[in-house]
Amino acid sequence: MSQIKVGTKNVRATANSKFNTMTKIGVPMAGKLLVEPIQEEKTASGIIIPDTAKEKSQKGKIIAIGKTDEENPELKKGDTIIYDKYAGTEIEFEDKKYLILNKEDVLLKIN
């Protein structure tokens, strides 16, 4: 079992190996996506942005998809997406930040 930080609470999570979208964190519920936000470190002109000045990311990579949505070819594990700016629930697992999003919060799939 692993510890996951959700807001100010620590919760335990287990991984169930019978699902294709299994991660170390667990399996998202139906209609949910587990996304790893992609942080832009530099601007287009090469300026490095400090953490205190960064805006919340709207770009991420899909890590896992809820079980009932596996049949939907629209989104799949590994896709890069753009999502609503303040969407989802932030969680922290093994010093990495993730988001749990509703599928409806996805605005664009990047090819």
N, C-alpha and C positions, 0 to 999 in steps of 0.2 A: 504494500500500500504506500501511497505517496501523499504528501501534504500539498494542498492547493490553497493559495491565498485568494479569497473572493472578497473584495472590499477590505474590511478590517478583520474578517473572520478566516480562520484556517479550517479547512474541511479535508476529509480523507476521500481518496478516489481510487477505484480499482479499474483495471482494464479487462474486458471480456473478449477473449480471442475468437469467439464464434462469428463476429461481424467483420466485414471487409474494411470498414472505416474505423477500426479500433486504433486508438492511440494510447500512449502511456497515461494520458489524462482520463480517457474513457470514451464513450460513444455519445455523440450529440442526440438529443431527442428529435422526433419527427419534425421537419420544417426548420430545423436549426443547422447552423454551420459553425465549425470551429475554424477560426481564421487567425493566422499569424500576421500582425500588422507589419508593413514594410516602412521603415523610417528612412527618409531622405536625409543623408548626411551633408550634402553639398547642394548649393544652388546651381543653376545652369552655367553661371559664370565662374564657378569653382570656389565660392565663398563657403566656409564651414560654419554651420549654424550651431550655436551652443544649445544644450538641452533646455535651458530656461526660456529661450526664445522660440522654440519649436511649437508649431501648431499640431493639434491632434491629427494623426495620419488618417487618410481616407482610402488608402491602398493596402491590400493584403493578399496573402496566399492562402487558399483553402487547404486546411490540414485534414479535416474530416467532415462528412455530411451525414445528417440524420438518416436512419435506416430506410424509411419509406420513400425518401427522395433519391435513393440509389438508382432507381429505374429511370429517372428523369435525366436525359443526356445533356440538358441545358447547362448544368454546372457539374464539375467533377473535381476530385481531389487533385491538387496541384495547380488549378486555375488561379490566375491573378485577377483580382476584382477591385472595383471602386465601390464604396458603400457610403451610406449616409454619415455625415460628420459626427453626430452624437449618438449613433446607433450602437446597440449591443451592450453586453456586460463584460467588463474587463476582469480577467483572472490572471494570476501569476502562478507558474508551475516551473520548478527547477530554474529559478532566476530568469525565465523568459515570460514575456507578456503575450497573452492571447485574448481574443474576443469571441464571445458566443453571440452570433447574429441570427436574426430571423431571416429566412430566405428572401422575404419581401424587401429587406433593407439593402439588397444588392442593386446598384444602379447600372453597372456596366461590367461586362467581362472583357478583359484585355486580351487580344489575340497575339 
